[in-house]
Amino acid sequence: MQNHLFKQYALSPMMNEVIDKLGFYDPTPIQQKVIPAVLRGESVIGQSHTGSGKTHSYLLPLFNQLVEEKKEVQFVVTAPTRELAIQIFDEVKNIIKFAEKENVWSAKLFIGGTDKKRSIEKLKEQPQIVVGTPGRILDLIEEGALDIYSAKSFVVDEADLMLDLGFIKEVDQMLVRADQRIQVLVFSATIPERLQPFLKKYLENPSYFKMEDQLSPETMEHRLVPLRHQPTSEVVYRISEAIQPYLAIIFTNGKELANELAEELLDKGMEVGIIHGGLTPRERKRVLKDIQSLRYQYIVATDLAARGIDIKGVSHVINAQMPKEEEFYIHRVGRTARAGMEGTAISLYKDEDLPLIEKLEKKGLSFQSYDVKKGEWLESKSWNERVKRKKKENEVEKEAWRKVRKPKKVKPGYKKKMKLQQEKTKKKINRNTKPKK
């Protein structure tokens, strides 16, 4: 057995073995905070970005507390998308397999788009672990087929997306039917104000952990490419000639723009898949299968669809359009440079995106500016060169006016004379501040 750092949490010998088989050694920052809190029975709000190891931060301590003899629901994990629910369930099955408890611990996945009757048939005996989407789990509870009152813990994963998609109401309905003393664990990339009423209603004195260090891995590079009124598809195509991605996600703001860009890139001969909320469950399943079998090198996606889908091996993220908010930028680029791997985030920007870039730099991100020509990266002037120049011009302008004397007696044409004096002073200031050769 490896001498891993998870030993400090006093997990059972069996769970330590599972951690060895999972290949974990050093707990991630979110795991360091959440595992002890869950073991202490506290309710938790964990704010961290994709790829931070949050799934195991709650699964490991919850499994540690599983009572084998009790054939009743012991913990429930809810996720906003089927894909994310399936991913979490795959991790649950892995833990059961590594613990060699396949015929002892029972776990069930319940998601929309599957036969409800068959789900009810599966519930002749209550599972100990329930994973699924809120709508389907609530359906089964209302049918009387599933009883979650016995559950000691309840997980709400990607809570902000749950809110955006309108599923928080179903989560609320489930918790109304749960034991009032239930431990509630909420994980989210952002904690919007609209989520506060839900948190106050169900989490009593929760432990709140915000992972600041998830802003951007050191292994990630952030590149900026000016759009300069060029067609977006043209610039993305030129970028594709300059990079050799294992897999690149190209983000747009909305499904119409995603469809348009994907079509234009396909016309240019690029192998492109597409993921957005407008696809049917069957189409989305097919695209994800194609991605896993490496049919595509590029995927055009929207923020909503890319949230909560773990696409492995993403080497590049391309923002065909910059998002409107900082949090979305962080979440997008969080798709790459995961688990210590390298990654590159490339953003096409317009003048209206400069305030966002400035905010991100203030948060500690570092951007390099480039142009792309004939399949090569060319370093260009910094994105804030113009901003700095304008700022400097304004300062010189003000300083020159300060040095202009206003005449004691106002005569006709005095404003023109003052303006000429200010222009002369401005030139003098600029001459004096020019770097000497």
N, C-alpha and C positions, 0 to 999 in steps of 0.2 A: 504493500500500500504506500502511495506517495505521502510525503509529510506536508499536506496542503494546509493553507492558511485558514480554511473553513473550520479547522479543529477548534478554534477559539469560541465557536458558537455552541459548543456542547450538544451537537446533533447526535442522533443515535448512531452506533457503529455501522448499521445497515445504510443509513443516509450518507455517511462518510464514504462508504464503498461506492454508492451510486455516483457521488460527486467525482470520485476517481475515474469511474467508467465514462462519465461525461467529459472527462479531460480538463476539468476546472482545477486551477491551483490558487490563483489570487482573486479574491472577491472584488467585483467592480465597486465603485463608490456607492451606487444605489443599494447593492447587496449588503455592503458593510453597515448601512443605516437600517434597512428594512428587515433583514433576517432577525436581528435581536428583538426589534419592536414587535414583530409578528409572534415570535416565541413567547414574549411577555404578555401576549393577548391584547395588545393595544390596537386601536383603529389607526389607520395610516393614510396620509395623503402623500403620494410620491410623485414629484414633478421631475420628469427626466425625458430625454429624447430617445428616439428609436435607436436600437443598437446598444443600449446602456446596460443590458442584462436584467431588466426589470421582471421578465417572466419568471426566471428562476429565483428572483428575490422573494417572490411570494410562494411559488410552488414548493421549493425545498422545505421551508418551515411548516407549510400546511401538511405536506406528506409526513413530516416528522411527527405530527400530532394525530395522525390517522389512527383510529381505534379499530383494529382488524375485526374484532368480534361483532361490532355493531354494523348490522346490515341495513343502514339508513343513510340518507344524504348527510355528509359531514362538511363538505364545502362546495360552493358554487362559483364558477368563473364566467363572467359575461363579457362579450366583445361585440363591437358595433358592426363588424363585417363577417361574412361567412368565412372568408379567407383567413382572417386573423383567428377566428374560433378554431378552424381546422389546424392552423399552426400551433396554437396553444395545446390542442388535444394531442397533436403529434408528440409534443414535449412530455405531456402526461403519460402517454403510452411508453415513451422511452424510459421514464423514471420507473414505471411499473416493471418493464422488461429487465432493467438493470438491477432492480431489487429482487428479481426472480419471484414476482408475486402475481403472475398472469392469471392464475386461477383462484386467487385469493382476494385481491383488491379489484373492485368493479368501478369502471368509469364509463360514462356515456356522453356522446356528442349529440346535441340537438340544435339544428340550424334550419332556417327557412329554405324553401325550394326542395324539400324532401317530403316523402309521404308521411302525413301526420298519423295515419292509422298504424303504420309500421312502427312509428316512434312509440305509440301507446302500447303496442304489443311487446315492445322491448322492456316495458316497465312493469312486468309481472312482479319483478323484485326490484326494490328501490336501489339505485346505484349509490356508492359512497361519494363519488365525485361526479359533478355535473358541469359540463362545459358547453357553451352555446351562445346563440344570439338572443337578445331579450324577448323579442316577439314570440319565438317558438317555445322558449322555456315557460313564458307566462301562459301561453295557450294550454300547455300540458298541466300546469298548476290549476288553471280554471276548469279543465276537464276532470280534475280530481285524480289524474293519473300519476302526478308527481307531487311529493310533499317535501317542501324545503324547511318546514318549521324546526326540524331536528338539526339543520346546518349551524355549525359554530362560526363559520367564516363565509364572507361574501365578497367577491372581487369584482370591481368595475374597471375594466381596462379601456384605455383610450377614451376617458370620460368626456373630453372636449368634443371629440368626434361623435360620441354618443349623443351629446347635446345638439350638435349641428344637424344630425340626421333625425332628431326628434324621438330617440329611443329612451331618453332619460325618464319619460313618463312610465314606460313599461318596467324599467328598473325600480321606480318608485312603487308601482303596483306589486312587484315581487317582494320588496322589503316590508311592505305593509303586512304581508302574509308570513313573514319570518319572525323568529323570536326577537323580542325587543333588545335582548342583550347581545345580539349577533355582532361579531367583529367585522367591520366594513373596511375594505382596503381599496382605495381609489388611486388609479394611476393615470397620469395625463401629461401631455407635452406642455400644455398651457392650462392655467386655472382662470378661465374667464369669470367676470363678475356674475354672469347669468347662472353659473354653477353653484354660487354661494348658498342660495336657499336650500338646495338639495344636500350640500355638505353639512349645513347647520342642523338640518332635520335628522340626519341619520348617523353623524359622527360626533360622539361625545368626547371632548378633550383629545382630539386626534394628534398623533405625532406628525409633524409636517416636515418633509425632507425635499429641499429644492437642490437639484444637482447643477450648480453653476459651471462646474468643470466640463459639462457636456457641450459647451458652446461650439467648439470646433477642435477635433483631434489634431495633434501636432503633425500627424501624417497626411494632413489634407492641405492642398494648395488651392487658393481662390484666385481665379483669373477673370479679368473684365475685358470685354470686347465691345467697342462702340458700334451701335447699329447704323448711325448716320444716314437715316432715310433709305437704307437698302432693304430689299425684301428679306424677311426673317429666314425663310427657307434657304436663300442663297448663302447667308452667313453661316447657318447651321451646316450646310453642305460643305462649305470651305473648312469649317472646324473638323468635320468628319474626315477630310483628307489629311489633316494634320495630326490626328490622334489615332491610336490603335486600341480602341476600348475592348475589354473583355465583354462588358455590357454597359451601355450608357442609357440613362433615363433623361428624356427631354421634357421639361415641364412647361406647360402653358397655363394661362388663367382662364379656364373654362373649356367645356367639351366641344363647342363649335370651333373654337380656335385649334383645339387638338385635332379634330377631324380634318380641318383645312390644311394644317401643317403636315400631318401624316400623308395626306394625298399628294401634296407638292413634293415631299421627300421621296415617296414611292416613284413619282414621275421622274425623279433624278436618278433612280436606280438603287436607292438605299433599301436595305432589308429592315423594315420598320413594323413593329407591333404597336397596338394602341390599347390603353386602359383608361376608361373614365366611367362615371356613374350612369351614363346613358346606355351602356351595354347590358344585354340581358344576362342573367346568372350563367346561362349555358355558354354565351360568347366569352364572358370573363374567365370561366373555367378553362375554355379551350385556349385562350391567349396565355394564361398562366402556365398551362401545360407546355405550350410552344416555347415559352420563355425558359422553362426548366430544361427542355431538351435542346436549348441553345439554337433555336431556329432563327432568332433575331439577335442583332448586335445593338439595335436601338429600339427604345420603347418611348412613344409619346404618351404622356400621362398628365392628369390633372391632380391638384392637391388632394381633393377629396378621395379619389380612387387609390392614390399611392399611400395614403395613411393606413397603417396597420397591415400592409402587405409586405411580408419579408421576402424581397427578391434578392437572392444570394449572388455574390460575385459582381456587384455594381462597382465598376472602376471609375466611371465618370458621371457627373450630373451636369446637364446643360440647362440653364434657365433661358429658354427661348424668349420668355418674358419674365422680368423681375416680379416677384410677388408684391402685394401691397403692404405687407407687414413683416417686421423683423423675424417674428416667431416662425412664419412660414418659410423664410429663407433657411433658418436653422434646421427646420424639419426636413426640408427638401435635401439639403446637402448632407443631412444625417443618414441618407440612404447609402452613402459611400464611406470609405475609410473606416470600415467597421472591424471590430475585433483585431485592432492593431495593424490592419492592412493599409496600404497607401490609397489615396483617392484624389481626384481633381474635380473642383467645381468651377464651371465656366459660365459666366453670366453675360448675356447680351444686354446692353443698357442704353437708355435714352436720357435726355436732360432731366426729365421728370423723375427719374430713378435716383438722382444724385442725393437727395435728402436721406433716402433709405440707406444708401451706401455709407454716407457720413455717420448715421446712427450705428451701423454695424461696426464701423472702424472704432467708434467710441467704446463699443463693447469689447474691443480687443481683437477683432478680425483684421487680417492684413491682406490687402488686395494688390495684385500686380496687373498692370495694364498692357494689353497686347493687341496687335492686328494680325489677321491671318491672310497670307497671300501665297498662292501656288503651293499649297500643302505645307507651308512653313510658318512658324510663330515668329513675329517680329515685335520686339519690345517697343512700346509707344509711350507718348507723354502720359504722365499720371492722370487718372480720372479727375483729380481735383486741381489740376494745373490752372484751368480756366477760373475755377472758383477762387483760388489763391490770387490770381492776377486781378480779378474783379475787386476782391477785398483790398488788395494793395492799392489799386487805383482809387478806391473810395477813401482810403486813409490819407493818401497823398493829396487828394482833392480837398479834404477837410483841413489838413495841415496848411495847405497853401492859402485857403480862405482865412485861416486864423492869423496869417502873417500879413494880410492885406489891411492897410489902414483905411478906415472910413473917414472921408473928409469932414471937417467940423462944419463947413458951410456947404450945403448941397447945391450944386450948379447943374444946369442941363448937361446930359451925357455922362454924369458921374458913374452910372452903373456900368457903362461901356468901358470907362477908364479902369474901374475896379476889376472888371473881368479880365482885361488885358494884363493888369498887374498880377492877378491870380495865375494866369497862364504862364507868365514869365517865372513866377515863384515855383510853380509846379515843375517846369523844365529844370530849374536849378536843383530842386529836391531830387528829381530822377537822376540827374547827372551825378550828384553826390552819393547816391545809394547804389550806383552801378558798380559791380565788382571790378577791381583793378586788375589788369592783365599782368 
